[in-house]
């Protein structure tokens, strides 16, 4: 399969998009069940949700206020923090990333002398799975291959649970200076800078685990984005008010 240079906007937290919700058009797909459906509804709040049919009518925040697609770089084997995931001893876990989007920075996975690259002590996922780099399978629907989140701002690091098909923090990225291009739901193409207002990068994400354990307060399912203007642009139906240019 060919590489991908653009990704679809998934949920704000990539919780288990590898475990899709119930969809009657895919009755035989393994792993689909009620728990996965609950998890997806609580976390996947973007314009595209794996194995789920959505239409323009579902974008209640307005097509001009909602990101549909954006740029992603393709891994070229240089340990770029934006194009391949890294771990140390099996960490981070999904809970680590869910509760702190900046976990990979805070726990020393980056090279302190070259923070755009992973430290040599970290294990890159492409070492054990050569096909798992960012954008490697254009038709693959996991976030590493063809999706992104609006949690950390553009061109920040990927921070994903230690198996590539699991999801986590996957910002859009580009190889031109200062930001990324995104496609809005109404067809407009806009350049979003790396410095866009994105709230608290250590704030835990909105989630629903599919069990009695779910987010509370600003993390409760249905809450507005805790990630400022950037997060608000990534949700399709959470009634955030976009009152500033970007």
C-alpha positions in Angstrom: 0.0 0.0 0.0 1.1 3.6 -0.5 1.8 6.2 2.0 -0.5 9.0 3.2 0.3 12.7 3.6 -3.2 13.7 4.9 -5.2 12.4 7.8 -8.9 12.5 8.9 -10.0 14.2 12.1 -11.0 11.5 14.6 -12.0 12.1 18.2 -10.2 14.4 20.5 -8.8 11.4 22.4 -7.9 8.4 20.3 -9.4 6.0 22.8 -9.8 2.6 21.2 -10.6 3.6 17.6 -9.0 0.3 16.9 -12.1 -1.1 18.7 -14.9 0.4 16.7 -18.5 1.0 17.8 -21.4 -1.2 16.8 -22.4 -0.6 13.2 -25.1 -2.7 11.5 -23.3 -2.4 8.2 -20.4 -4.4 9.6 -22.2 -7.1 11.6 -19.3 -9.6 11.4 -16.4 -7.4 12.2 -14.5 -8.9 15.2 -14.4 -7.0 18.5 -17.5 -4.9 17.9 -19.8 -4.7 20.9 -21.6 -2.6 23.4 -18.6 -1.6 25.4 -16.7 -0.4 22.3 -19.7 1.6 21.2 -19.9 3.4 24.5 -16.2 4.1 24.4 -16.4 5.5 20.9 -19.4 7.7 21.6 -17.7 9.2 24.6 -14.3 9.9 22.9 -14.6 10.1 19.1 -16.1 13.5 18.6 -14.5 14.5 15.3 -16.0 14.5 11.8 -14.8 10.9 11.2 -15.3 7.9 13.4 -14.1 4.4 12.4 -16.9 2.1 11.1 -19.6 4.8 11.7 -21.6 6.6 9.2 -21.7 10.4 9.7 -23.1 13.1 7.4 -22.9 16.9 7.2 -26.1 17.0 9.3 -24.2 15.5 12.2 -21.8 18.5 12.4 -23.9 20.6 14.7 -21.0 23.0 15.5 -21.1 24.2 11.9 -19.0 23.0 8.9 -16.9 26.2 8.8 -16.0 25.7 12.5 -15.0 22.0 12.3 -11.8 20.5 10.9 -12.3 17.5 8.6 -8.8 16.7 7.4 -5.2 17.9 7.9 -1.6 17.3 7.0 0.5 14.5 8.5 4.2 13.8 7.7 5.3 10.3 6.7 8.0 8.6 8.7 11.4 8.6 6.9 13.3 6.7 9.6 14.9 9.6 11.3 13.3 9.2 14.8 11.2 12.4 14.3 8.8 12.7 17.3 6.0 13.5 14.9 6.3 10.4 12.7 6.9 7.3 14.8 5.9 6.4 18.3 8.4 5.5 21.0 8.3 3.8 24.3 10.4 2.8 27.3 9.7 -0.6 28.9 6.2 -0.8 27.5 5.2 2.7 28.6 3.2 4.8 28.1 0.0 2.9 28.8 -3.2 4.1 27.3 -4.2 5.5 30.8 -0.9 7.4 30.9 -1.6 9.2 27.7 -5.3 9.7 28.4 -4.5 11.4 31.7 -1.6 13.5 30.5 -1.2 14.2 26.8 2.3 15.5 27.4 3.4 12.2 29.1 6.1 11.4 26.5 7.7 14.8 27.0 7.4 14.8 30.8 9.0 11.3 31.0 12.1 11.9 29.0 11.4 10.1 25.8 12.7 13.1 23.7 16.4 13.8 23.1 17.1 16.8 25.3 19.7 18.1 22.9 17.4 17.6 19.8 13.8 17.7 21.1 12.4 17.2 17.6 13.7 13.6 17.8 13.3 10.7 20.2 16.1 9.9 22.6 18.4 7.0 21.7 17.2 5.2 24.9 13.6 5.0 23.6 12.4 2.1 21.5 10.9 3.1 18.2 7.9 1.1 17.1 9.2 0.8 13.5 12.1 -1.3 14.8 9.8 -4.2 15.6 7.1 -3.4 13.0 8.5 -1.8 9.9 5.0 -1.0 8.7 3.9 1.1 11.7 5.3 4.5 10.9 3.1 7.6 10.5 1.2 7.5 7.2 2.6 4.2 6.1 -0.7 2.6 5.0 -3.0 5.2 3.3 -6.0 2.9 3.6 -5.4 2.0 7.2 -7.9 3.6 9.5 -6.0 3.8 12.7 -4.7 7.2 13.8 -1.1 6.4 13.2 -1.8 5.7 9.5 -4.5 8.2 8.5 -5.9 10.2 11.4 -5.1 12.9 13.9 -6.3 14.5 17.1 -6.7 18.2 18.2 -5.3 17.8 21.7 -1.6 18.8 21.5 -1.1 21.6 18.9 0.3 21.0 15.4 3.8 19.6 15.1 3.9 18.3 18.7 5.0 14.8 19.4 3.0 11.6 18.9 2.4 9.9 22.3 0.7 6.5 21.9 0.3 3.3 23.9 3.2 1.0 23.0 1.4 -0.9 20.1 0.9 1.1 16.9 -2.8 0.1 16.4 -3.7 1.5 19.8 -4.5 5.2 19.8 -3.4 8.2 21.8 -2.1 11.6 20.9 -1.5 12.1 17.2 -1.3 15.8 16.2 -1.2 16.8 12.6 2.3 17.7 11.2 4.1 19.1 8.2 7.6 19.8 6.9 7.0 23.5 6.2 7.7 26.1 8.8 5.3 27.1 11.5 2.1 25.1 11.2 -0.1 22.8 9.1 -2.8 23.1 6.5 -6.3 21.8 7.5 -9.5 21.3 5.5 -12.6 22.6 7.1 -16.0 20.9 6.8 -17.1 23.6 4.4 -14.2 23.0 2.0 -12.1 25.9 3.1 -8.3 25.3 3.5 -6.7 27.1 6.4 -3.2 27.3 7.8 -3.1 26.7 11.5 0.0 27.8 13.3 1.9 25.7 15.9 1.1 28.5 18.4 -2.7 28.2 18.2 -4.4 28.5 21.6 -4.7 24.9 22.8 -5.5 25.0 26.5 -3.5 23.0 29.0 -1.4 20.3 27.4 -1.3 18.4 30.7 -5.1 18.3 31.1 -6.5 14.8 30.9 -8.9 14.0 28.0 -12.6 13.6 27.8 -13.4 9.8 27.9 -15.8 7.1 28.6 -14.2 3.7 29.3 -17.4 1.7 28.5 -17.6 0.6 32.2 -18.7 2.7 35.2 -15.3 4.3 35.0 -15.5 7.5 33.0 -14.3 11.1 33.0 -15.8 13.6 35.4 -15.8 17.4 35.5 -14.2 18.9 32.4 -13.4 15.3 31.3 -17.0 14.1 31.4 -18.5 12.7 28.1 -20.2 15.6 26.3 -18.1 18.3 27.8 -16.6 21.1 25.8 -13.0 20.7 24.8 -10.5 21.4 27.5 -7.9 22.2 24.7 -9.0 25.7 23.9 -9.6 26.9 20.3 -7.7 24.0 18.9 -9.8 21.4 20.7 -13.0 23.2 19.8 -12.2 23.1 16.1 -11.9 19.3 16.4 -15.3 18.5 17.7 -18.4 18.3 15.5 -21.3 18.7 18.0 -20.2 20.0 21.4 -21.5 23.6 21.1 -18.2 25.3 21.6 -18.3 28.9 20.4 -15.6 29.9 18.0 -15.2 33.6 18.6 -11.6 34.2 17.3 -9.7 33.9 14.1 -7.1 31.2 13.6 
